[in-house]
Amino acid sequence: MKFLAAIDVMPLKEILDPQGKAVTGSMKNLGLPEIQNVRIGRHITLEIEAETEAIASQKVETACKNLLANMIMENFTFELKAV
């Protein structure tokens, strides 16, 4: 069975996000001062072949923890759907 994983990797709230700070500052220049505390991360999609959704979920979690996210500075969430 084939699954599509949509993964979001974001910096931990305790970690400074310089890119997010720069974008937050630019919002004021665009006349959008009500937009604050921008955080910038990554969105990753991948396809995975697995017998069950549970196995696919386990493999995506392993990939995130070991390669796609820096667990010291980032956290991740993901959703799976069958395709």
C-alpha positions as CSV (number, residue, x, y, z in Angstrom):
1,M,0.0,0.0,0.0
2,K,1.3,3.5,-0.8
3,F,1.0,6.4,1.6
4,L,1.7,10.1,1.2
5,A,3.3,11.8,4.3
6,A,3.1,15.6,4.8
7,I,5.7,16.6,7.4
8,D,6.1,19.9,9.1
9,V,9.5,20.7,10.8
10,M,9.5,23.8,13.0
11,P,12.1,25.3,15.3
12,L,11.4,24.8,19.0
13,K,9.6,27.8,20.6
14,E,12.6,28.2,22.9
15,I,15.0,28.6,20.0
16,L,15.6,32.0,18.3
17,D,14.3,32.1,14.8
18,P,16.2,34.9,13.0
19,Q,14.4,34.3,9.7
20,G,11.0,34.5,11.4
21,K,12.1,37.7,13.2
22,A,13.2,39.3,9.9
23,V,9.8,38.4,8.3
24,T,8.0,39.8,11.4
25,G,9.8,43.1,11.0
26,S,9.0,43.2,7.3
27,M,5.3,42.8,8.0
28,K,5.4,46.2,9.7
29,N,7.0,47.7,6.6
30,L,4.1,46.2,4.5
31,G,1.5,47.9,6.7
32,L,0.7,44.6,8.5
33,P,1.8,45.3,12.1
34,E,-0.9,43.0,13.5
35,I,1.1,40.0,12.2
36,Q,3.6,39.0,14.9
37,N,5.8,36.2,16.0
38,V,6.4,34.6,12.6
39,R,8.1,31.2,12.8
40,I,9.6,29.7,9.7
41,G,10.1,26.0,9.2
42,R,10.0,23.4,6.4
43,H,7.3,21.4,4.8
44,I,8.3,18.0,3.4
45,T,6.3,15.5,1.4
46,L,7.2,11.9,0.7
47,E,5.7,8.7,-0.6
48,I,6.2,5.5,1.3
49,E,5.3,1.9,0.5
50,A,4.2,-0.1,3.5
51,E,1.8,-2.9,4.4
52,T,-0.2,-0.9,6.9
53,E,-0.6,2.7,8.0
54,A,1.0,1.9,11.4
55,I,4.2,0.6,9.7
56,A,4.3,3.7,7.4
57,S,3.9,6.0,10.4
58,Q,6.7,4.2,12.2
59,K,9.0,4.6,9.2
60,V,8.2,8.3,8.7
61,E,8.8,8.9,12.4
62,T,12.2,7.2,12.1
63,A,13.1,9.3,9.0
64,C,12.1,12.5,10.8
65,K,14.1,11.7,14.0
66,N,17.2,10.5,12.2
67,L,17.4,12.7,9.2
68,L,14.7,15.3,8.5
69,A,14.6,17.1,11.8
70,N,17.3,18.2,14.2
71,M,15.8,16.9,17.4
72,I,17.9,19.3,19.5
73,M,16.5,22.4,17.8
74,E,13.3,21.3,16.0
75,N,10.1,19.4,16.4
76,F,8.0,17.7,13.7
77,T,4.4,16.7,13.0
78,F,3.1,14.7,10.1
79,E,0.0,13.3,8.5
80,L,-0.4,10.2,6.5
81,K,-2.9,9.4,3.8
82,A,-3.3,6.5,1.5
83,V,-2.9,7.2,-2.2
